[in-house]
Amino acid sequence: MLTTPHAMIAFVIFLYIPNKFLAFFLALMSHFLFDFFFPHWNPHLFTELKNEKKLSRKTVIFIFYDALAAVIITLIVIYFKTLPNFSASVLLILVELAAVLPDLVEIPYYFLGSKNKILQKYVNFQHNHQADAGMKTDIASQVAVILFKCKKRLLTLVI
């Protein structure tokens, strides 16, 4: 799943779960739940790296804009929902980081050329357990996640 839907799910968890330690744990687990059981599309980093020996410029740009969208949405949420409470802002960032942590762990493998055996096993595990779908299905499914899971909270954000 893309970074932005993971961050949006974490935002909902943060708002609904008063215990922020539990929210952190649930956000982390939500990553695996949605990646493994919710059909979605990702840029095929594993296959691209295997076949082409490097990631394409198009893929890197796509990942950059997806991450940028997640950061911008997070900053908007912080501005409207947690400030001036600095500790709540930090907690929201930590919960959202937990939701994307499983993908962040893969950065050394995909972007820095790390071939650490443990990291390779983790990347293979992630690759083999993705609930993959075509790009059109993915865009629709991930927009649905954002709209249906987050619509109530998004509306309260702007009101």
GIHUDA-V628240 format. One record per backbone hydrogen bond with DSSP energy under -0.5 kcal/mol. CO is the residue of the C=O (numbers start at 1). NH is the residue of the N-H. E is the energy in kcal/mol with one decimal. If there is no record, write none. Layout:
CO,NH,E  CO,NH,E
This chain:
2,6,-1.3  3,7,-2.5  4,8,-2.4  5,9,-2.5  6,10,-2.1  7,11,-2.1  8,12,-2.0  9,13,-2.4  10,14,-2.9  11,15,-2.0  12,16,-2.2  13,17,-2.3  16,18,-0.7  18,20,-0.9  19,23,-2.4  20,24,-2.2  21,25,-2.0  22,26,-3.0  23,27,-2.5  24,28,-2.1  25,29,-2.5  26,30,-2.4  27,31,-1.2  28,32,-0.9  29,33,-2.5  30,34,-2.8  31,35,-2.5  32,36,-2.7  33,37,-2.0  34,38,-1.5  35,131,-2.8  37,39,-0.6  40,133,-2.3  43,45,-2.1  44,48,-2.7  45,49,-3.0  46,50,-2.2  47,51,-2.9  48,52,-2.9  48,54,-0.6  49,53,-1.3  56,60,-2.2  57,61,-2.7  58,62,-2.3  59,63,-2.6  60,64,-2.4  61,65,-2.5  62,66,-2.2  63,67,-2.5  64,68,-2.6  65,69,-2.4  66,70,-1.9  67,71,-2.4  68,72,-2.8  69,73,-2.6  70,74,-2.2  71,75,-2.6  72,76,-2.3  73,77,-2.6  74,78,-2.8  75,79,-2.5  76,80,-2.5  77,81,-2.9  77,82,-0.7  78,82,-1.5  78,83,-2.5  82,85,-1.9  84,86,-1.4  85,89,-1.8  86,90,-2.4  87,91,-2.4  88,92,-2.4  89,93,-2.2  90,94,-2.4  91,95,-2.5  92,96,-2.6  93,97,-2.6  94,98,-2.1  95,99,-1.6  96,100,-1.1  97,101,-1.3  100,103,-1.2  100,104,-2.2  101,105,-2.4  103,106,-1.0  104,107,-1.6  106,109,-0.5  106,110,-2.3  107,111,-3.0  107,112,-0.9  108,112,-0.8  108,114,-2.7  116,120,-2.7  117,121,-2.2  118,122,-2.3  119,123,-2.8  120,124,-2.5  121,125,-2.5  122,126,-2.8  123,127,-2.8  124,128,-2.6  125,129,-1.0  126,129,-0.7  127,130,-0.8  130,132,-1.5  131,40,-2.9  134,138,-2.7  135,139,-2.8  136,140,-1.9  137,141,-2.8  138,142,-3.3  139,143,-2.2  140,144,-2.1  141,145,-2.1  142,146,-2.1  143,147,-3.0  144,148,-3.2  144,149,-0.6  145,149,-1.9  145,150,-0.6  146,150,-1.2  147,151,-1.5  150,154,-3.0  151,155,-2.5  152,156,-1.8  153,157,-1.3  154,158,-1.5  155,159,-1.3
